[in-house]
C-alpha cells in the first residue's frame, strides 16, 4: 500500500503486512505509525487523449487545453457535438419554415390568378363570357334563354340570345347550331 509521510509529504510504498507497526521515513527520518489512516489516496494517472481525438476536437472548434485527459476531452467533444447538432436542427427548421412560407405564397399567387380568371368568366355577360373563353383558346358559343319562357308549349316561341367568341365565324356558329339541333333530336349522341 502507499502511505504518506506527515512530515515531508513523501509517498512511500509499504507492504500491507506492516499495518499496525511503525517505521522511519527514508526521506526525512521521522518515525511513522503505519495504519490504514496514513495510506495515501491512490490517484490513477488518467489517459491522455489520442491524436485523432485532439484533431477531431479542434475540427469542432475546441481549443484543446494542455494536460487535458482523454475523459475530459471526450466531455468537451460531446458538448460541442450537441451544440453543433442543435444549430443544425435550428437551421433545418428555419429552412422548412421558409420553404413552407414560399410554398404558401406561391399557392396564394396561383389561386389569385385562377380566381381572377374565374371571376372574369363568372361575372361576365354572355358576350364577355364568350370572349373570355376565346382568350383561353376555346371556340365559345353562348346561348342564353329567358327562364320565364322555358316551359312554353311551343319551343319555337322561346326567345334566346347568342354570343360567340371572336375566333368563331358566323359559318362556325351555324354549324354549331346544326350539331346542337341534331343532339336535341337525339340524332347525334351528346
C-alpha positions as CSV (number, residue, x, y, z in Angstrom):
1,X,0.0,0.0,0.0
2,X,1.0,3.6,-0.5
3,X,1.5,5.7,2.7
4,X,2.2,9.4,3.0
5,X,4.7,10.9,5.4
6,X,3.1,13.6,7.5
7,X,6.4,15.5,7.8
8,X,7.8,15.7,4.3
9,X,4.7,14.6,2.4
10,X,6.6,11.8,0.6
11,X,4.5,9.0,-0.7
12,X,6.1,5.7,0.3
13,X,5.3,2.1,-0.7
14,X,4.8,-0.3,2.3
15,X,3.6,-3.9,2.3
16,X,0.1,-4.5,3.8
17,X,1.8,-6.7,6.4
18,X,3.3,-3.6,8.1
19,X,-0.1,-2.1,9.1
20,X,-0.1,-1.5,12.9
21,X,3.7,-1.2,13.1
22,X,6.0,1.8,13.0
23,X,8.9,2.7,10.8
24,X,11.2,5.5,9.7
25,X,10.6,7.6,6.6
26,X,13.6,7.0,4.4
27,X,13.4,10.6,3.1
28,X,13.3,12.6,6.4
29,X,13.8,10.0,9.2
30,X,10.6,10.8,11.0
31,X,9.0,7.8,12.7
32,X,5.7,6.9,11.1
33,X,2.9,4.8,12.6
34,X,1.7,2.7,9.6
35,X,-2.1,2.3,9.6
36,X,-5.0,2.5,7.2
37,X,-5.3,6.2,8.1
38,X,-1.8,7.1,6.8
39,X,-2.5,5.4,3.5
40,X,-2.2,7.9,0.7
41,X,-5.1,8.2,-1.6
42,X,-4.2,6.4,-4.8
43,X,-4.5,8.5,-7.9
44,X,-4.7,6.7,-11.1
45,X,-3.0,8.6,-13.9
46,X,-5.6,9.4,-16.4
47,X,-5.1,8.5,-20.0
48,X,-4.1,11.3,-22.4
49,X,-6.2,12.0,-25.5
50,X,-5.2,10.4,-28.8
51,X,-4.0,12.5,-31.7
52,X,-7.2,11.7,-33.7
53,X,-9.3,12.7,-30.7
54,X,-7.4,16.0,-30.4
55,X,-7.7,16.7,-34.2
56,X,-11.5,15.9,-34.1
57,X,-11.9,18.3,-31.1
58,X,-10.1,21.0,-33.0
59,X,-12.3,20.4,-36.1
60,X,-15.3,21.2,-33.8
61,X,-13.7,24.5,-32.8
62,X,-12.5,23.3,-29.4
63,X,-9.3,25.0,-28.1
64,X,-7.7,21.9,-26.6
65,X,-6.3,22.8,-23.1
66,X,-2.8,21.4,-22.2
67,X,-2.7,18.4,-19.9
68,X,-6.4,17.5,-20.6
69,X,-7.3,13.9,-20.1
70,X,-9.0,11.7,-22.6
71,X,-12.1,11.6,-20.5
72,X,-12.2,15.4,-20.1
73,X,-11.7,16.0,-23.8
74,X,-14.5,13.4,-24.6
75,X,-16.8,15.5,-22.4
76,X,-15.8,18.7,-24.3
77,X,-16.3,16.9,-27.6
78,X,-19.8,15.7,-26.5
79,X,-20.8,19.3,-25.6
80,X,-19.5,20.7,-28.9
81,X,-21.3,18.0,-30.9
82,X,-24.6,18.6,-29.0
83,X,-24.3,22.4,-29.7
84,X,-23.5,21.7,-33.4
85,X,-26.4,19.4,-33.8
86,X,-28.8,21.8,-32.1
87,X,-27.6,24.6,-34.5
88,X,-28.1,22.3,-37.5
89,X,-31.6,21.4,-36.3
90,X,-32.4,25.1,-35.8
91,X,-31.2,25.8,-39.4
92,X,-33.3,22.9,-40.8
93,X,-36.4,24.1,-39.0
94,X,-35.7,27.7,-40.3
95,X,-35.3,26.3,-43.8
96,X,-38.5,24.3,-43.5
97,X,-40.4,27.4,-42.3
98,X,-39.0,29.4,-45.3
99,X,-40.0,26.7,-47.7
100,X,-43.4,26.5,-46.2
101,X,-43.9,30.2,-46.5
102,X,-42.6,30.3,-50.1
103,X,-44.9,27.4,-51.0
104,X,-47.9,29.2,-49.3
105,X,-47.1,32.4,-51.1
106,X,-46.8,30.7,-54.5
107,X,-50.1,28.8,-53.9
108,X,-51.9,32.1,-52.9
109,X,-50.5,33.7,-56.1
110,X,-51.7,30.9,-58.3
111,X,-55.1,30.8,-56.6
112,X,-55.4,34.6,-57.1
113,X,-54.7,34.2,-60.8
114,X,-57.3,31.4,-61.1
115,X,-59.8,33.4,-59.1
116,X,-59.2,36.4,-61.3
117,X,-59.8,34.3,-64.5
118,X,-62.8,32.6,-63.0
119,X,-64.2,36.0,-61.8
120,X,-63.9,37.4,-65.3
121,X,-65.8,34.4,-66.6
122,X,-68.4,34.1,-63.9
123,X,-69.2,37.8,-63.7
124,X,-69.3,38.4,-67.4
125,X,-72.4,38.8,-69.5
126,X,-72.8,36.2,-72.3
127,X,-70.7,38.3,-74.7
128,X,-67.9,38.8,-72.2
129,X,-68.1,35.1,-71.3
130,X,-67.7,34.0,-74.9
131,X,-64.7,36.4,-75.4
132,X,-63.0,35.2,-72.2
133,X,-63.4,31.6,-73.3
134,X,-62.0,32.6,-76.7
135,X,-58.9,34.2,-74.9
136,X,-58.4,30.8,-73.3
137,X,-58.2,29.2,-76.7
138,X,-61.8,27.8,-76.8
139,X,-64.3,28.3,-79.6
140,X,-67.2,29.5,-77.5
141,X,-70.9,29.7,-78.4
142,X,-73.0,31.0,-75.5
143,X,-76.8,30.7,-75.9
144,X,-79.0,32.3,-73.2
145,X,-82.7,31.9,-72.7
146,X,-85.2,33.9,-70.7
147,X,-86.2,31.5,-67.9
148,X,-89.8,32.8,-67.9
149,X,-90.4,31.2,-71.3
150,X,-88.6,27.9,-71.0
151,X,-91.8,26.0,-70.1
152,X,-93.9,27.2,-73.0
153,X,-95.6,24.6,-75.1
154,X,-94.2,25.8,-78.3
155,X,-90.4,25.5,-78.3
156,X,-90.2,27.9,-81.3
157,X,-91.5,30.7,-79.1
158,X,-88.7,30.7,-76.6
159,X,-86.6,33.9,-77.0
160,X,-82.8,33.4,-76.8
161,X,-79.6,35.4,-77.4
162,X,-76.4,34.2,-78.9
163,X,-72.8,35.3,-78.3
164,X,-69.8,33.7,-79.7
165,X,-66.0,34.2,-79.4
166,X,-64.0,36.2,-81.9
167,X,-62.3,33.0,-83.0
168,X,-65.6,31.7,-84.5
169,X,-67.1,32.8,-87.8
170,X,-70.8,33.0,-88.5
171,X,-70.4,29.9,-90.6
172,X,-68.9,28.1,-87.4
173,X,-72.0,29.3,-85.4
174,X,-74.4,27.9,-88.0
175,X,-72.6,24.6,-88.0
176,X,-72.7,24.5,-84.2
177,X,-76.5,25.1,-84.2
178,X,-76.9,22.2,-86.7
179,X,-75.0,20.0,-84.3
180,X,-76.9,21.2,-81.3
181,X,-80.2,20.6,-83.1
182,X,-79.1,17.0,-84.0
183,X,-78.2,16.4,-80.4
184,X,-81.5,17.8,-79.2
185,X,-83.4,15.5,-81.6
186,X,-81.3,12.5,-80.5
187,X,-79.8,12.0,-83.9
188,X,-76.3,12.5,-82.6
189,X,-75.1,11.4,-79.2
190,X,-74.3,14.4,-76.9
